[in-house]
Each structure stands twice: as structure tokens, then as C-alpha cells.
Amino acid sequence: MVSAVDVRKSFGHTEVLKGVDLTVRQGEVACLIGPSGSGKSTFLRCINHLERIDSGQLHVAGELIGYRRHSDHLQELSEKDIAVQRSRIGMVFQRFNLFPHLTAVENITEAPQRVLGRSRREAEQEARELLARVGLAGRERQYPSQLSGGQQQRVAIARALAMRPELMLFDEPTSALDPELVGEVLQVMRDLARSGMTMVVVTHEMGFAREVADQVAFLDGGCVLEHGTPRQVLGEPAHERTRAFLAQVL
């Protein structure tokens, strides 16, 4: 589902990604861990071309993301074609990014109607089903200001799912939440993983990574220093830098 080969990205003179390789098969959950500034979120944003990579290649479901081959070089896609690619990749951010003037249902139905051309009736029916799926039945007509942070994040997850994505990206989805609200969001993500959704998750929740992930990649300084199963990376890390990081967060 995801194939990253030698992905590099710089901001000015600072190289943030220094040749990242990662393969995620369909139905797998990959967790990216590491200290702040290690390149995890930048890499996640590159997967759906919110950030342009400088070199390397990124494929999702066999399709080159953000570019097409033209003779012997790559040509960037038009904004319209990039938007089509992004419509198949759901993304949930640290902040909920809900429209404050729209209800929960309206936040969820906006994109399916405008981008996918679904009728209002069809979009609203699916929005209600998705809200029930994330434990928010009965909250359809509430505005973001009337919802807790955990509830807003669950609406954001439902909004991403409304596009029926092939892949879900989560960028530290619990980092902005009060500690008592983290569990309800992680439970929704657990349920998604059990349903077979392919997920790439940037997280500091080591318990979640240990329980749900098929693979864990530890990033530091823009490189993948260690990669393997949760048992290998979290339980028996081979790299001294990984051990030092885990000693601080576990």
C-alpha cells in the first residue's frame, strides 16, 4: 500500500529527511516513533504530497504520488490530479481542524458532496453511520465548540473515513488532548486497525504501538535508525539511540 524509497526532504539548508525507506502492506499498521524534530510528521505529509519531496519516490497503492513519469524525468501533477490522489488518503492531524461554523454531520458531509459528488441524503446517512461507529451517535447536530477535544478528534476521524480512503495517516492524533481523553481516540483507532484499514501512525503512545502495530520504525535525525516488529523495536531495541529514547518515554 505504501512504498517509500530513499525519500529526502530539505527546508532551506536543513535536511529533514535523509533517505527514508518504508514499506507498508495492505491491512498493516505502521507506527513511526522518535523524538520531536526527527522527521516523522514531515514524512507523513510527504505521503499525500502536502510536502514535496526533493528526491526519492513514494507510491501509494502502486501509484506514484505527486508526479508522473515523462520520458526520463518526473513531472509534478496538476493540483487537480494531486487532489484526486489525496481523496484516497485520509489524514488526521494533531489539531482537529474542524469547521467551527458547521455541525458534526456537516463537517463530515462537506467533502463527499463537493469532491465525490454524493447527494446530500447519501452523505448525511453515511455521516450518521460513521458518527455511530466512532461512538458519537446523537451528537450529529452539535458544533465543535459543544464537543470535547476527544469528541472533536473522533469527528475528524469520521470525516476522513467519509472519503472511503484506501490509507489512513495519523499525525500524533492524541497529542493535543487532555490525558483522560486519549483513550477514547485510541479505541477508535484500534477498531479501525481490526477492521483491516491500512494505517501509518506518528505517535508517542508506546502502549498503542505495542498492541496494534505490525511494524514500528524509529526515526532520529531524519533517518530510520531501527525498524521491525513492536517486540523487536520496543522490547529488544538493537540501537543505543533507540534504547535511550525508550528509556525516556516508557
C-alpha positions in Angstrom: 0.0 0.0 0.0 2.9 2.4 0.8 6.3 2.2 -0.7 8.9 4.9 0.2 12.3 4.6 -1.4 15.2 7.0 -0.4 12.8 9.8 0.4 14.7 13.1 1.0 13.3 16.5 2.0 15.0 19.8 3.0 13.7 23.1 4.3 16.3 25.6 3.2 19.7 24.3 4.2 18.2 21.9 6.8 17.8 18.3 5.5 14.8 16.9 7.4 14.6 13.5 5.7 17.8 11.8 4.8 16.8 8.8 2.7 13.8 7.2 4.4 12.7 3.8 3.2 9.5 2.2 4.4 7.1 -0.5 3.0 3.6 -0.9 4.4 1.4 -3.7 3.1 -2.3 -3.6 2.7 -4.1 -4.0 6.1 -0.9 -3.3 8.1 -0.5 -0.7 10.8 2.9 1.1 10.9 3.8 3.3 13.8 6.5 5.9 13.5 8.2 6.8 16.7 11.1 9.1 17.7 11.9 12.4 19.3 10.4 15.7 18.2 12.2 17.1 15.1 13.2 13.6 13.8 11.2 14.0 10.6 8.2 11.8 11.4 5.4 14.3 10.6 7.3 15.6 7.6 7.5 12.1 6.2 3.8 11.6 6.8 2.9 14.8 5.0 5.1 13.7 2.1 3.0 10.5 1.7 0.0 12.6 0.5 2.1 15.3 -1.1 1.3 18.0 1.4 5.1 18.4 1.3 7.0 17.9 -1.9 9.9 15.5 -1.7 13.3 16.6 -3.1 14.3 13.1 -4.3 13.3 9.5 -3.9 9.9 8.0 -4.7 6.6 7.5 -2.9 4.0 5.1 -4.1 0.5 4.5 -2.6 -1.4 1.5 -3.9 1.1 1.2 -6.8 0.6 4.9 -7.9 3.4 7.4 -7.8 2.4 10.2 -5.5 2.6 13.8 -6.8 4.4 13.1 -10.0 4.2 11.2 -13.3 7.0 9.9 -15.4 7.7 11.9 -18.5 10.4 10.4 -20.7 13.4 10.2 -18.3 12.3 12.6 -15.6 9.4 13.2 -13.2 6.8 15.9 -13.8 4.7 17.2 -11.0 1.0 16.6 -11.3 -1.5 19.4 -11.6 -3.3 20.5 -8.4 -6.5 18.8 -9.6 -4.7 15.4 -10.1 -3.0 15.7 -6.7 -6.4 16.4 -5.1 -7.7 13.2 -6.7 -4.8 11.3 -5.2 -5.3 12.9 -1.8 -9.0 11.9 -1.9 -7.9 8.3 -1.5 -5.7 9.0 1.5 -7.3 10.1 4.8 -5.4 12.2 7.2 -6.0 13.1 10.8 -3.9 15.9 12.3 -2.8 16.8 15.8 -5.3 19.6 15.8 -8.8 18.7 14.8 -9.2 21.3 12.0 -13.0 21.1 12.1 -15.0 23.9 10.6 -16.3 25.8 13.7 -19.5 27.0 11.9 -20.6 23.5 10.8 -22.2 20.8 12.9 -20.6 17.4 13.2 -22.6 16.0 10.4 -21.9 19.0 8.2 -18.2 18.7 8.8 -18.3 15.1 7.6 -20.6 15.6 4.6 -18.8 18.6 3.1 -16.1 16.8 1.2 -18.1 13.8 0.0 -20.6 16.2 -1.6 -18.2 18.6 -3.1 -15.4 16.3 -4.1 -17.1 12.9 -4.7 -20.4 14.3 -5.9 -22.6 12.4 -3.5 -26.1 13.5 -2.8 -26.8 15.3 0.5 -29.1 12.5 1.6 -26.4 9.8 0.9 -23.7 11.8 2.5 -25.7 12.5 5.6 -26.7 8.9 6.0 -23.1 7.7 5.9 -22.1 10.6 8.2 -24.6 9.3 10.8 -23.3 5.8 10.4 -19.7 7.0 10.8 -20.5 9.0 13.9 -22.1 5.9 15.4 -19.0 3.9 14.5 -16.8 6.3 16.5 -19.2 6.4 19.4 -20.9 9.7 18.7 -24.4 8.8 17.9 -26.7 11.6 19.0 -24.1 14.3 18.5 -24.9 14.9 14.8 -26.2 18.4 15.2 -23.6 19.7 17.7 -21.0 22.2 16.8 -17.2 21.7 17.6 -17.4 24.2 20.5 -20.0 21.9 22.1 -17.7 18.8 21.9 -14.7 17.8 24.0 -11.3 17.5 22.4 -11.6 13.7 22.2 -15.0 14.0 20.6 -13.8 16.6 18.1 -10.9 14.3 17.1 -13.3 11.4 16.6 -15.4 13.6 14.3 -12.2 14.4 12.4 -11.6 10.6 12.0 -15.1 10.1 10.8 -14.6 13.0 8.4 -11.5 11.3 6.9 -13.3 8.0 6.7 -16.2 9.6 4.8 -14.0 9.8 1.7 -13.6 6.0 1.8 -9.8 6.1 1.8 -7.5 3.2 1.0 -5.0 4.5 3.5 -5.3 6.5 6.8 -2.5 8.7 8.1 -2.5 9.9 11.7 -0.1 12.7 12.8 0.1 12.4 16.6 -3.7 12.4 16.9 -3.8 12.4 20.7 -1.0 14.9 21.4 -3.4 17.9 21.8 -5.8 16.0 24.1 -6.1 16.0 27.8 -4.8 12.7 29.2 -8.3 11.4 30.2 -9.5 11.9 26.6 -6.7 10.0 24.9 -8.2 6.5 25.4 -11.4 7.2 23.5 -9.5 8.2 20.4 -7.1 5.3 20.6 -10.0 2.9 20.9 -11.4 4.2 17.6 -8.0 3.7 16.0 -7.8 0.1 17.5 -11.2 -0.6 15.9 -10.0 0.7 12.6 -7.0 -1.5 12.7 -9.1 -4.5 13.5 -11.3 -3.7 10.5 -8.3 -4.0 8.2 -7.6 -0.4 7.5 -4.1 0.3 6.4 -2.6 2.9 8.8 0.6 4.9 9.2 0.6 6.5 12.6 3.0 9.0 14.1 2.6 8.5 17.8 4.2 8.8 21.3 1.7 6.3 22.6 4.0 3.3 23.0 1.3 1.1 24.5 -0.8 1.6 21.4 2.2 0.9 19.1 3.0 -2.3 21.1 -0.6 -3.5 20.9 -1.7 -2.6 17.4 1.3 -2.1 15.2 2.5 -4.7 12.7 5.7 -2.7 12.4 7.5 0.1 14.2 10.1 2.5 12.7 12.2 4.6 15.0 13.3 7.9 13.3 16.0 10.2 14.5 17.8 13.0 12.7 15.8 12.3 9.5 16.8 8.6 9.3 15.2 5.3 10.1 17.6 4.0 12.7 15.7 0.9 13.6 12.7 -0.9 12.1 10.9 -4.2 13.0 8.1 -5.6 14.9 6.9 -3.9 18.1 8.5 -6.7 20.1 11.9 -6.1 18.3 11.9 -2.3 18.4 10.1 -1.7 21.7 11.1 -4.8 23.6 14.6 -5.6 22.4 16.0 -2.5 20.6 19.3 -3.0 19.0 20.4 0.6 18.6 21.7 2.6 21.6 19.8 5.7 20.4 16.5 3.7 20.4 17.2 2.4 23.9 17.9 5.9 25.2 14.7 7.3 23.7 12.5 4.5 25.0 14.1 4.9 28.5 12.6 8.4 28.5 9.1 7.6 27.2 8.3 4.2 28.7 
